Amino acid sequence: MFASDMNPARDAGRVTTVGTVLFPIQFTWPHGGRSVFLSGSFNRWTELVPMSQVEGCPNVFQAVYAVPLGCHEYKFFVDGEWRHDERQPHKTGEYGIVNTFDAIPIPAEVPLVHPRSEILNNMEVDNGLMHRVSAVTLNQAMPRISEEDVTASRHRIAVYLQGHTAYELLPESGKVVALDVALPVKQAFHILSEQGIPLAPLWDFRKGKFVGVITASDFILILRELVNNRSNLTEEELETHSIAAWKEGKAYLKGQVDGHGRPIPKELIYASPSENLKDVALKILQSGVAIVPIIHLEDGLFPQLLHLASLAGILKCICRYVKHCPASLPILQLPIYAIPLGTWVPRIGESSSRPFAMLRLTASLSSALDMLVEAHVSSIPIVDDNDSLVDVYCRSDIMALAKGRAYTHNLNEMTVHQALQLGLDSNPPYGTRSQRCQMCLRTDTLLKVMEQLANPGVRRLVIVEAGSNRVEGIISLTDIFRFLLVSFLKNKCGLSSESALTASKYVHFETPEKPNAVIAFFNRHGFTKPQLARLVMRRPMVLTTDVEKTLLPKLEFFLSKGISNPDLAQILSSNPTILSSSLENQLIPSFDLLSNVLESNKKIISALKRHPRLLNYNPNDVLLVNINILVDNGVNECHIASTVCSKPSTLTVSPIKFKSVVQEAKEMGFDPCKGMFMVAIYALGSMAKPTLKRKFEAFKKFTWSNEEISEAFRRYPSFIRLSVDNLMVTMDFLVNKMGCSPSFIAKRPRLLLMSMEKKIVPRFLFGWDLLSKGVIKNINLHALLETSEHLFIEKFVNCYKPEEASRMLKLYHEKLDLSKNLRMDGYKLQHL
């Protein structure tokens, strides 16, 4: 079975282009044996990879092996006999029955480092706390800890962080380097390299304030642009190209521009020295930055840059705190494999896992930079031919290229090994390999890992297999803080990482008893997981609400009015502020007023589903006042009821503005006795007067007179609610492509509300084809655009014989597909 070219030698100084991106996979043989080996197509069946017996599980053998992208076959060599695992996917191949798996590529062929899926498999602690674990620990006994202890530990740490400020992060002495935004990029690159720092705040003398931060990631993006020739920026131009100009170019590069094509300036994320450490940590996590400048602001004085706060500095404070009370924080004694923490190597059969990428020393530096940017990771494990960890390439390592202007070399021809050697030959913080490449074991406790990460310059730990140093995962500073500050909101409430970070600012609890009761209450009333997540995201404090005293009476009231649990879940998750409103003083009076107007609970439910905030408005100060204004102006009660049911937001405008809108609608010629009057009020009340004036002025570009604009608005007021861009794109197509006269459109303003993609463009292209081929003699625009889909098919497709009708239907579907590839370019519509 083995080929003769086993283990070809590799030269660390030579760039390889094939097989450099690797994905470590956990292989498991759970059927016992004395000696177990692994082989497969990923190593061309040329070697036997020894598998290690899992401690405490004599029948389980496992190994980590890095594989390239593609479909792979493998078998196990157990006690001298080739075998396959019947529990895993298998097929009959060249070597008999073999197991199979796919290392699937992802978009742009850049692998993402992604958190492992959660493995239950009887690995739950008391009260349902679920853990993600390394596949190496499969079938291994799990430490047990109660959910109350976990929550209490997190709470104590959160309370500590809230009770201490950013002042405590300031060192007794030190320096903070800041750069002028007018400085050339190249000079900034060399300054940071010489100072041994990967980033610096930016000062704008013209504005008299700090405006941003330049980081190693900026230089990576610049070098990628130079390598890939996607920019006109040359190496020589870096001499004069300022940091400010680069930041503006970066905004264009990332598409961060406004509707006029101008770059959108990003506000500097900073903290004051009096902010508590929890808020500082959450700012770092939310913004995805490495540091937050601590800036002292005082009226009349320039801002003072005091320090650059990092998660490492905050973690060091936590470690000092827990050192004196380890017994009160039992979670810190758990091994990291028993905690949902970090990014772990996927296991065979874990379909939900995304590839975990590594590189060889022979990989090109450009491939490493591509991976850092596209995969949104800060570091890449570098392994030898045995997949053992030898180093880590981080974003900050790019600064070493400033030495000898190494960045001017062809990065496709420079290996990762050569790039790392530049760093080792430079000044700190690059230092020795032992300082750079920090490792831990899966059995290390959370406290030990935290203490390692609190050391200066350490931002992540690579989890390795004992003995072989094969990579099992990565734990970063970000992972630690996400676990300590937001895990409950993610795991229990289903919030995304970003939403959990935001919500964690507003909700604090010592034990999980009350939030668990709230979650169970909503689950019993039919809330889906997305609805619960939406409710908590919009109203985090609901988790600390008393179920019996506050929540239950309100839900019982709504249920007594005929609102079903599914409808109630939809309404409350869209507007959870209802739950904090007074039942007697707000909700019941508002509901009674709606009952008097709509005379049907079914209509009230319909109105609340359309506008859940309807119950938040004071019935006597807003709703009733606006209804009386309509009645006083002669509006029929049935039209009022219809509007409250179908467009309830119409009556939630402030009474002063509402009275003005009613008067304006009358002056524009709308009759209060007719239903169109309420449609006009809805359109006029939904926008400010300057916005309405700007839309009317836009139509004058297409030669509409004031009378034609007024006529179009009187015929169909709702069209004016579209954005100016959408109105102009549709007008441009109807006038300049289809040949409609502006006056024709003014008499049919509903055309402007039709979908360009689904109706106007495909039907026009279809009609134009028929006209150009002589199938029809002229185009009736009314029949082409103003008919339903059913009538359109009957008139233009089914009117022909079956064979011809089939061809016509195919042609129409082709036009529908073609119209999907449209984009706006200013006010023009272009095909991609």
C-alpha positions in Angstrom: 0.0 0.0 0.0 2.9 2.3 0.6 4.7 4.3 -2.2 8.4 4.6 -2.5 8.5 8.5 -2.2 7.7 8.5 1.5 8.3 11.8 3.4 10.0 13.9 0.7 12.4 16.4 2.2 11.5 20.1 2.2 13.6 23.2 2.1 12.6 25.9 4.5 14.1 28.5 2.3 12.1 27.5 -0.8 8.6 28.8 -1.4 6.1 26.1 -2.2 2.7 26.8 -3.9 1.0 23.4 -3.5 -0.4 22.1 -0.3 0.8 25.0 1.9 -2.6 25.7 3.5 -3.4 22.9 5.9 -6.4 22.0 8.0 -5.7 19.9 11.2 -8.3 17.2 11.8 -8.9 15.0 14.8 -9.0 11.3 13.9 -10.5 8.8 16.5 -10.3 5.0 16.6 -12.7 3.9 19.5 -12.5 0.2 19.0 -9.4 -0.7 21.0 -6.1 -2.4 20.2 -2.5 -2.6 21.3 -1.0 -0.4 18.6 -3.0 1.8 16.2 -1.8 3.8 13.2 -3.5 6.0 10.6 -2.8 6.4 6.9 -4.7 7.9 3.9 -4.8 9.7 0.7 -3.8 13.0 2.5 -0.3 11.5 2.9 -0.5 9.5 -0.3 -0.7 6.3 1.8 3.1 6.7 2.3 3.4 6.7 6.1 1.8 5.3 9.2 0.8 8.0 11.6 0.9 6.7 15.2 -2.3 7.3 17.3 -2.1 7.9 21.0 -4.2 6.2 23.6 -6.6 8.6 25.4 -5.8 8.7 29.1 -8.5 6.9 31.1 -10.0 5.4 27.9 -8.0 2.3 27.0 -10.1 1.6 23.9 -9.9 5.1 22.4 -6.9 6.2 20.2 -6.6 9.6 18.6 -4.3 11.7 16.5 -4.2 15.1 15.0 -3.1 15.3 11.3 -3.1 18.3 8.9 -4.7 17.7 5.5 -5.0 19.8 2.4 -8.3 20.8 0.8 -10.2 18.0 -1.0 -11.9 14.7 -0.6 -9.9 12.2 1.4 -9.9 8.4 2.1 -8.2 6.8 5.2 -7.9 3.6 7.1 -6.6 2.4 10.5 -3.7 -0.1 10.9 -4.7 -1.9 14.1 -2.4 -4.6 15.5 -1.0 -5.3 12.1 -4.4 -5.4 10.3 -6.0 -2.7 8.0 -9.4 -1.8 9.3 -12.1 0.9 8.8 -14.5 2.5 11.2 -18.1 1.5 10.3 -19.5 4.4 12.4 -17.9 6.9 10.0 -18.7 7.5 6.3 -17.1 4.8 4.2 -17.0 3.4 0.7 -15.3 0.7 -1.4 -12.1 2.1 -2.9 -8.8 1.0 -4.4 -7.7 -0.3 -1.0 -11.0 -2.1 -0.1 -13.5 -0.4 2.3 -12.1 2.9 3.3 -13.4 5.8 5.4 -14.0 9.1 3.7 -14.3 12.8 4.6 -14.2 16.2 2.8 -12.0 19.2 3.6 -14.3 21.6 1.9 -13.0 24.9 0.5 -14.7 28.2 1.5 -15.3 31.3 -0.6 -12.2 33.0 -2.0 -10.3 29.8 -1.1 -9.3 31.4 2.2 -9.8 29.2 5.2 -11.6 30.6 8.2 -10.7 29.8 11.8 -14.1 29.1 13.3 -15.3 28.0 16.8 -15.9 24.3 17.1 -19.5 23.0 17.2 -20.7 22.0 20.7 -20.4 18.4 21.5 -23.0 17.2 24.0 -22.4 13.4 24.2 -23.2 13.3 28.0 -20.7 16.1 28.6 -23.1 18.4 30.4 -22.6 19.9 33.9 -25.4 20.3 36.4 -28.5 22.3 35.5 -27.9 22.2 31.8 -24.7 24.2 31.3 -23.3 22.9 28.0 -19.6 22.8 27.1 -17.6 22.7 23.9 -14.7 20.3 24.3 -11.7 19.2 22.3 -12.2 16.1 20.3 -9.2 14.6 22.1 -11.3 14.4 25.3 -14.1 12.4 23.7 -15.3 9.8 26.2 -13.1 11.4 28.9 -14.6 12.1 32.3 -15.7 15.7 32.5 -15.3 17.9 35.6 -18.6 18.9 37.0 -19.6 22.3 38.3 -23.0 23.8 38.9 -24.4 26.5 36.7 -24.9 28.7 39.8 -21.1 28.5 40.5 -20.3 29.4 36.9 -22.7 32.4 36.9 -21.5 33.5 40.4 -17.9 33.4 39.2 -18.6 35.5 36.2 -20.7 37.9 38.3 -17.8 38.4 40.8 -15.4 39.2 38.0 -17.9 41.6 36.4 -18.5 43.4 39.7 -14.8 43.7 40.2 -14.4 45.2 36.8 -17.3 47.6 37.3 -15.7 48.8 40.6 -12.4 49.7 39.1 -11.5 52.3 36.5 -9.2 52.8 33.6 -7.0 55.0 35.9 -5.7 51.7 37.4 -4.3 50.6 34.1 -1.9 53.5 33.9 1.7 52.5 34.7 3.9 54.4 37.1 6.1 55.5 34.2 6.2 54.9 30.5 5.6 56.5 27.1 2.8 56.5 24.6 3.8 57.1 20.9 1.4 59.0 18.8 1.8 59.9 15.1 0.7 62.9 13.1 -1.8 62.0 10.3 0.2 64.2 7.9 3.2 61.8 8.4 4.1 59.7 5.3 3.0 56.1 5.6 6.5 54.8 4.9 8.0 56.9 7.7 5.2 55.7 10.1 6.1 52.1 9.2 9.7 52.6 10.2 8.9 54.5 13.4 6.7 51.8 14.7 9.3 49.2 13.8 12.1 51.1 15.5 10.0 51.6 18.6 9.0 48.0 18.7 5.3 48.7 18.7 2.6 47.4 16.3 0.2 50.4 16.5 -0.1 54.1 17.4 -2.9 56.7 17.9 -3.1 59.4 15.3 -3.2 63.1 16.0 -4.7 65.7 13.7 -3.1 69.1 14.4 -5.7 70.9 12.2 -8.6 69.4 14.1 -6.8 69.5 17.4 -7.8 66.0 18.4 -7.0 62.3 18.1 -8.7 60.9 15.0 -7.8 57.2 14.8 -5.2 54.5 15.1 -2.7 53.1 12.6 -2.0 49.4 13.1 -0.1 46.5 11.7 -3.3 45.6 9.7 -2.9 48.9 7.8 0.5 47.9 6.6 -0.6 44.4 5.7 -3.4 46.0 3.5 -0.9 48.4 1.9 1.5 45.6 1.1 -1.2 43.4 -0.3 -2.3 46.3 -2.6 1.3 46.7 -3.8 1.7 42.9 -4.4 -1.6 42.5 -6.1 -1.4 45.7 -8.2 -4.9 46.6 -7.2 -3.8 50.1 -6.4 -1.9 52.9 -8.2 0.1 53.4 -5.0 3.8 52.5 -5.7 6.6 51.9 -3.2 8.1 55.2 -4.1 4.8 57.1 -3.4 4.9 55.8 0.1 7.5 58.5 0.7 4.9 61.2 0.3 1.6 59.4 0.7 0.3 60.5 4.1 -1.4 58.4 6.8 -4.5 60.6 6.3 -4.5 59.9 2.5 -4.2 56.1 3.2 -7.1 56.1 5.7 -9.2 57.8 3.1 -8.1 55.3 0.4 -8.8 52.5 2.9 -12.4 53.6 3.2 -12.8 53.4 -0.6 -11.1 50.0 -0.6 -13.6 48.7 1.9 -16.6 50.4 0.3 -17.1 52.7 3.3 -18.6 55.6 1.4 -21.8 57.6 1.5 -24.4 58.0 -1.2 -22.3 60.7 -2.9 -19.2 58.5 -3.0 -17.4 60.3 -0.2 -15.5 58.3 2.4 -17.3 58.0 5.7 -15.0 59.1 8.5 -14.7 56.6 11.4 -14.9 58.0 14.9 -12.1 57.2 17.2 -13.1 54.7 19.9 -11.6 55.8 23.2 -12.3 55.7 26.9 -12.0 58.3 29.7 -9.8 57.5 32.7 -12.9 57.4 34.9 -14.7 54.6 32.9 -15.0 51.3 34.6 -12.9 48.4 33.3 -15.9 46.3 32.2 -17.0 49.1 29.8 -13.5 49.5 28.5 -13.3 45.7 27.8 -16.7 45.7 26.1 -15.6 48.6 23.9 -12.5 46.6 22.8 -14.6 43.5 22.1 -17.4 45.4 20.3 -15.1 47.4 18.0 -12.7 44.5 17.3 -9.7 46.6 18.0 -6.5 45.7 19.9 -6.4 48.8 22.1 -8.5 51.7 23.3 -6.7 55.0 24.0 -7.4 56.4 27.4 -7.8 60.1 26.8 -8.5 62.8 29.4 -10.7 65.6 28.0 -11.0 69.0 29.6 -12.8 72.1 28.3 -10.4 74.6 26.7 -7.4 72.2 26.7 -6.0 69.8 24.2 -6.9 66.1 24.9 -4.3 64.2 26.9 -3.3 60.7 25.8 -2.6 58.8 29.0 -2.4 55.2 28.1 -3.4 52.5 25.5 -5.7 50.1 27.3 -5.7 46.5 26.2 -7.4 43.3 27.2 -4.1 42.0 28.5 -3.8 44.9 30.9 -7.4 44.4 32.2 -6.8 40.6 32.5 -3.7 41.3 34.6 -6.0 43.3 37.0 -8.4 40.3 37.1 -5.5 37.9 37.9 -4.3 40.1 40.7 -7.9 40.1 42.1 -8.5 36.3 41.8 -5.1 35.5 43.3 -6.4 36.4 46.7 -9.8 34.6 46.4 -9.4 31.5 44.2 -11.8 29.4 46.3 -14.6 31.8 45.6 -14.2 31.4 41.8 -14.4 27.7 41.1 -14.7 28.2 37.4 -11.1 29.2 37.3 -10.0 25.7 38.3 -11.7 24.0 35.4 -9.5 22.6 32.6 -9.9 24.6 29.4 -11.2 21.5 27.5 -14.3 21.5 29.7 -15.2 25.1 28.9 -16.8 26.6 25.7 -13.7 28.6 25.1 -11.4 29.2 22.1 -11.2 27.7 18.6 -10.5 24.0 18.4 -9.5 21.6 15.6 -12.5 20.0 14.0 -13.2 16.3 14.4 -14.1 13.9 11.6 -17.8 13.9 11.3 -18.4 17.5 12.6 -20.2 18.8 9.5 -20.8 22.2 11.1 -17.2 23.0 11.7 -15.3 25.3 9.4 -11.6 24.6 8.5 -8.9 25.5 11.0 -6.0 26.7 8.9 -2.3 26.4 9.4 0.8 27.0 7.2 4.2 25.3 6.7 7.4 27.3 7.0 7.7 27.1 3.3 4.5 28.9 2.5 4.8 32.2 0.9 4.5 35.3 3.0 1.8 36.7 0.6 -0.4 33.6 1.4 0.0 34.3 5.1 -1.0 37.9 4.7 -4.0 36.9 2.5 -5.1 34.5 5.2 -4.8 37.1 8.0 -7.0 39.6 6.1 -9.6 37.4 4.4 -10.1 35.0 7.3 -10.2 37.8 9.9 -7.7 36.1 12.2 -4.8 37.7 14.1 -2.4 34.8 13.9 -1.7 31.6 12.0 0.0 28.5 13.6 3.2 27.5 11.6 3.9 23.8 11.7 6.7 21.5 10.5 6.4 18.3 8.4 5.1 16.4 11.4 2.4 19.0 12.0 4.1 20.0 15.3 4.0 23.7 16.2 7.2 25.6 15.5 6.0 29.2 15.5 3.1 31.6 15.0 2.8 34.3 12.4 0.9 37.3 13.7 -0.3 40.5 12.2 2.3 42.5 14.2 5.1 40.4 12.6 4.6 42.6 9.5 6.6 45.3 11.3 9.8 43.3 11.0 9.7 43.9 7.2 10.8 47.5 7.8 14.3 46.2 8.5 16.4 46.8 5.4 13.2 47.7 3.5 12.4 44.0 3.2 8.8 45.0 2.2 10.2 46.0 -1.2 11.0 42.4 -2.0 8.6 40.1 -3.8 6.4 38.8 -1.0 5.4 35.9 -3.2 9.0 34.7 -3.2 9.6 35.3 0.5 8.7 32.4 2.8 7.1 32.6 6.2 10.3 31.2 7.6 12.3 34.0 6.2 9.8 36.6 7.4 9.9 35.2 10.9 13.7 35.2 10.9 13.6 38.9 10.2 11.6 39.3 13.3 13.9 37.2 15.4 16.9 39.3 14.2 15.1 42.5 15.1 14.6 44.3 18.4 11.9 43.4 20.9 9.0 42.8 21.0 9.8 40.1 18.5 12.4 38.4 20.9 13.0 34.7 21.1 10.8 32.0 19.9 9.9 31.0 23.5 8.6 34.5 24.1 6.6 34.6 20.8 5.2 31.1 20.6 3.2 30.6 23.8 1.6 27.2 24.2 -0.7 25.5 26.7 -2.3 22.0 27.1 -5.9 21.1 27.1 -5.7 20.1 30.7 -4.4 23.5 31.9 -6.8 25.3 34.1 -8.5 28.5 33.1 -6.6 30.4 35.7 -3.2 29.2 34.4 -4.2 30.2 30.9 -5.4 33.6 32.1 -2.1 34.2 33.9 -0.2 33.3 30.7 -2.3 35.6 28.6 -1.8 38.5 31.1 1.9 38.6 30.3 3.1 41.5 28.1 3.1 40.8 24.4 1.0 37.6 24.7 -2.3 37.8 22.8 -3.1 34.1 22.2 -2.0 30.6 23.3 -1.8 27.7 21.0 -3.2 24.5 22.5 -0.9 21.6 21.7 -1.0 17.9 22.2 1.3 16.8 25.0 4.5 15.3 23.7 4.0 15.8 19.9 3.2 19.5 20.1 0.6 19.0 17.4 -1.9 21.9 17.3 -5.3 21.2 18.9 -6.6 24.8 19.1 -6.1 28.5 19.9 -7.3 30.6 22.8 -7.1 34.4 22.6 -7.6 37.3 24.9 -10.9 38.0 23.1 -12.1 34.4 23.8 -11.4 34.8 27.6 -13.4 38.0 27.9 -16.3 36.8 25.7 -16.6 33.8 27.9 -16.4 35.8 31.2 -18.7 38.7 30.1 -21.2 37.5 27.5 -21.5 33.7 27.4 -24.8 33.5 29.3 -26.5 35.9 26.8 -25.1 33.9 23.9 -25.8 30.4 25.1 -29.1 30.9 27.0 -30.7 33.7 25.0 -29.3 33.0 21.5 -27.8 36.4 21.0 -25.0 36.9 18.5 -21.5 37.9 19.9 -22.1 41.5 18.9 -25.6 41.7 20.4 -24.4 40.0 23.6 -21.6 42.5 24.0 -24.1 45.4 23.7 -26.7 43.8 26.0 -24.1 42.9 28.7 -23.7 46.7 29.4 -27.2 46.9 30.7 -27.9 43.7 32.6 -26.2 42.3 35.7 -27.2 39.4 37.9 -25.5 37.5 40.7 -27.3 34.2 40.2 -29.0 32.7 37.1 -32.2 32.0 39.0 -34.2 35.0 37.9 -33.0 35.1 34.2 -33.6 31.4 33.9 -37.1 31.9 35.3 -37.7 34.7 32.7 -36.4 32.5 29.8 -38.5 29.5 30.9 -41.6 31.8 31.2 -41.2 33.0 27.6 -40.5 29.5 26.4 -43.8 28.3 28.0 -45.6 31.1 26.1 -44.4 29.9 22.7 -41.5 32.3 22.1 -39.1 30.9 19.5 -35.3 31.2 20.1 -35.0 34.1 17.5 -37.9 35.9 19.2 -36.3 35.5 22.6 -33.0 36.7 21.3 -34.7 39.8 19.7 -36.6 40.6 22.9 -33.4 40.4 25.1 -31.3 42.3 22.6 -33.8 45.1 22.6 -34.6 45.0 26.3 -31.8 43.3 28.3 -33.2 44.3 31.6 -36.2 42.0 31.0 -34.0 39.2 32.3 -34.1 40.7 35.8 -37.8 41.2 35.8 -40.1 39.5 38.3 -42.1 36.9 36.5 -45.0 36.7 38.9 -45.4 40.3 39.7 -44.6 42.0 36.4 -44.6 39.7 33.4 -47.5 37.3 34.1 -50.2 39.9 34.7 -49.5 41.6 31.4 -49.5 38.4 29.4 -52.7 37.2 31.1 -54.3 40.5 30.1 -53.4 40.2 26.5 -54.4 36.5 26.4 -57.8 37.5 27.9 -58.3 39.8 24.9 -57.9 37.0 22.4 -54.3 37.5 21.4 -52.8 34.1 20.8 -49.3 33.1 22.1 -47.7 33.2 18.6 -49.1 36.7 18.0 -48.2 37.9 21.4 -44.6 36.6 20.9 -44.4 38.5 17.7 -45.7 41.7 19.2 -43.6 41.6 22.4 -40.3 40.6 20.6 -40.8 43.5 18.3 -41.6 46.0 21.1 -40.5 44.6 24.5 -41.0 48.1 26.1 -44.6 47.0 26.5 -43.4 44.8 29.3 -42.1 47.8 31.3 -45.2 49.9 30.8 -47.8 50.2 33.5 -50.7 47.8 33.0 -53.3 50.0 34.7 -52.1 53.4 33.6 -50.9 52.7 30.1 -51.7 49.3 28.5 -55.4 48.9 29.6 -56.4 52.6 28.7 -54.7 52.3 25.3 -56.3 49.0 24.6 -59.7 50.4 25.6 -59.3 53.3 23.2 -58.4 51.0 20.3 -61.5 48.9 21.2 -63.7 52.0 20.9 -62.2 52.9 17.5 -61.8 49.4 15.9 -64.7 47.6 17.7 -62.9 44.3 17.2 -60.1 42.5 19.0 -59.1 40.9 15.7 -58.5 44.4 14.2 -56.6 45.5 17.3 -54.3 42.5 17.0 -53.8 43.3 13.3 -52.9 46.9 14.2 -50.5 45.9 16.9 -48.7 43.4 14.7 -48.2 46.2 12.1 -47.1 48.8 14.7 -46.3 47.1 18.1 -45.4 50.5 19.6 -49.1 51.6 19.3 -49.6 50.8 23.0 -46.7 52.9 24.1 -48.4 56.2 23.3 -50.4 58.0 25.9 -54.0 57.5 24.8 -55.2 60.8 26.0 -52.3 63.0 24.9 -51.6 61.5 21.5 -54.1 59.0 20.0 -57.3 60.5 21.2 -56.2 64.1 20.4 -55.3 63.1 16.8 -58.6 61.2 16.3 -60.5 64.3 17.5 -58.6 66.4 15.0 -59.7 64.1 12.2 -63.3 64.1 13.4 -63.3 67.9 13.7 -62.2 68.2 10.0 -65.0 66.0 8.8 -63.1 62.7 8.4 -65.5 59.7 8.4 -65.1 57.3 11.4 -64.9 54.3 9.1 -61.9 55.9 7.3 -60.2 56.6 10.7 -60.8 52.9 11.8 -59.4 51.6 8.6 -56.3 53.7 8.9 -55.7 52.7 12.5 -56.0 49.1 11.5 -53.9 49.2 8.3 -51.5 52.1 8.9 -51.5 52.7 12.7 -48.4 54.8 12.7 -50.4 57.6 11.0 -51.9 58.6 14.3 -48.8 58.4 16.5 -47.4 61.7 15.2 -47.3 64.5 17.7 -50.6 66.4 17.7 -49.0 69.7 16.7 -47.4 68.2 13.6 -50.6 66.1 12.9 -52.8 69.2 12.9 -50.4 70.8 10.4 -50.3 67.7 8.1 -54.2 67.6 8.1 -54.3 71.3 7.1 -51.6 70.7 4.4 -53.6 67.8 2.9 -56.7 70.0 2.7 -54.7 72.8 1.0 -53.4 70.3 -1.6 -57.0 69.5 -2.6 -57.7 66.3 -0.8 -61.3 65.8 0.4 -61.6 64.8 4.1 -64.7 62.8 3.3 -62.8 60.4 1.0 -60.4 57.6 1.8 -57.5 59.1 -0.2 -57.4 61.9 2.5 -56.0 59.5 5.1 -53.5 58.1 2.5 -52.2 61.6 2.0 -51.9 62.2 5.7 -50.0 58.9 6.0 -47.5 60.0 3.3 -47.1 63.6 4.4 -46.8 62.7 8.1 -44.0 60.1 7.5 -41.4 62.7 6.3 -40.1 66.1 7.2 -41.1 69.1 4.9 -37.5 69.6 3.6 -37.5 65.9 2.5 -40.8 66.3 0.7 -39.6 69.5 -1.0 -36.4 67.7 -2.1 -38.4 65.0 -3.7 -40.7 67.4 -5.5 -37.6 69.3 -6.8 -36.1 66.0 -8.1 -39.2 65.5 -10.4 -38.6 68.9 -12.0 -35.4 67.4 -13.5 -37.7 65.4 -15.7 -39.7 68.4 -16.7 -42.6 67.8 -14.4 -44.5 71.1 -13.7 -45.8 72.0 -10.2 -49.3 71.0 -11.4 -48.1 67.6 -12.7 -46.4 67.0 -9.4 -49.5 67.9 -7.5 -51.7 65.8 -9.8 -49.4 62.7 -9.3 -49.5 63.2 -5.6 -53.3 63.5 -5.6 -53.7 60.4 -7.7 -51.5 58.2 -5.6 -49.8 59.9 -2.5 -47.9 56.8 -1.4 -45.4 57.0 -4.3 -43.7 60.0 -2.6 -42.5 57.8 0.3 -39.9 56.2 -1.9 -36.3 57.4 -1.6 -35.1 60.0 -4.1 -32.6 57.5 -5.5 -35.3 54.9 -6.2 -37.6 57.5 -7.6 -35.0 58.8 -10.0 -33.8 55.4 -11.1 -37.3 54.3 -12.0 -38.1 57.7 -13.7 -34.9 57.5 -15.7 -35.7 54.0 -17.0 -39.3 54.8 -17.8 -38.4 58.0 -19.6 -35.0 57.3 -21.3 -35.2 53.6 -21.9 -38.9 52.9 -22.4 -39.8 56.2 -24.0 -42.6 57.1 -21.6 -43.4 60.8 -21.5 -43.1 62.5 -18.0 -46.8 63.5 -18.3 -47.8 59.9 -19.0 -46.1 58.9 -15.7 -47.6 61.8 -13.8 -51.0 60.4 -14.6 -49.9 56.9 -13.5 -47.7 57.5 -10.4 -48.2 53.8 -9.3 -45.6 52.9 -12.0 -43.0 54.4 -9.7 -43.8 51.9 -7.0 -43.4 48.9 -9.2 -40.4 46.7 -8.8 -37.7 47.4 -11.3 -36.2 43.9 -10.9 -39.4 41.9 -10.9 -41.7 43.8 -13.2 -40.6 46.9 -15.1 -37.3 45.7 -16.5 -38.1 42.1 -17.4 -41.5 43.0 -19.0 -39.9 45.8 -21.0 -37.0 43.6 -22.3 -39.6 40.9 -23.1 -41.8 43.3 -25.0 -38.9 44.8 -26.8 -37.8 41.4 -28.0 -41.3 40.7 -29.4 -41.4 44.0 -31.1 -37.9 43.7 -32.7 -38.7 40.2 -34.0 -42.0 41.4 -35.5 -44.1 39.2 -33.2 -46.1 42.4 -32.1 -46.5 45.6 -34.0 -46.5 48.0 -31.0 -46.2 48.0 -27.2 -49.2 48.9 -25.1 -47.6 50.2 -22.0 -50.8 49.8 -20.0 -51.0 46.1 -20.8 -47.3 45.6 -20.4 -46.9 47.2 -17.0 -50.2 47.8 -15.3 -51.6 44.2 -15.4 -51.2 41.5 -12.8 -48.7 38.6 -13.4 -51.6 36.3 -14.3 -53.2 38.6 -16.8 -49.7 39.4 -18.3 -49.0 35.7 -18.9 -52.5 35.2 -20.4 -52.1 38.2 -22.8 -48.5 37.8 -23.9 -47.8 34.1 -23.5 -50.8 31.8 -23.4 -52.4 33.6 -26.4 -50.1 31.5 -28.6 -50.3 27.8 -29.5 -48.8 25.5 -26.8 -45.4 25.0 -28.5 -45.0 28.8 -29.1 -46.4 29.6 -25.7 -43.7 27.4 -24.1 -41.0 29.3 -26.0 -42.5 32.6 -25.0 -42.6 31.6 -21.3 -38.9 30.6 -21.5 -38.0 33.9 -23.1 -39.9 35.8 -20.3 -38.1 33.8 -17.6 -34.8 34.6 -19.2 -35.6 38.3 -19.0 -36.5 37.8 -15.3 -33.2 36.2 -14.6 -31.3 39.0 -16.6 -33.0 41.7 -14.6 -31.7 40.4 -11.3 -28.2 41.5 -12.4 -28.9 45.2 -12.0 -27.2 47.9 -10.0 -27.6 51.6 -9.5 -24.8 53.9 -10.8 -25.9 57.4 -9.7 -29.3 57.6 -11.3 -28.5 55.2 -14.1 -29.4 51.5 -14.2 -26.6 49.3 -15.6 -26.2 45.6 -16.3 -23.4 43.9 -14.5 
